[in-house]
């Protein structure tokens, strides 16, 4: 079972980790980077299932920051 989004289908975008707490049992990991400011766009969803690599599933409000951290700080390679 994969959770492709940080909100239930048909509901609004989430801007805080607590807004999708009911999905946590279906997630391998949940990372809380704090509430997204101005968050109309919602969550950036990332596939981290391959060691050393990542794939963006959904571009969200903090997309640029997420990519910069994954590549720069953690040295992960982006899959397309």
C-alpha angles and dihedrals in degrees: 000000000000126000105215094185142031092237137052114269111270095019126107125274117281121233098175131051091233091062091073099036091128089066096053094094088060093051127085090210137004118200119198112207092167132263115323108243115226085004105178090132096052132203131359105225118207134191108219096167095117117069112248094005139086138192126199109232095178129013109227142175095290098037096130093048093048093051092046092052096045093048101033105034100030101027094230120161119231118235118210 
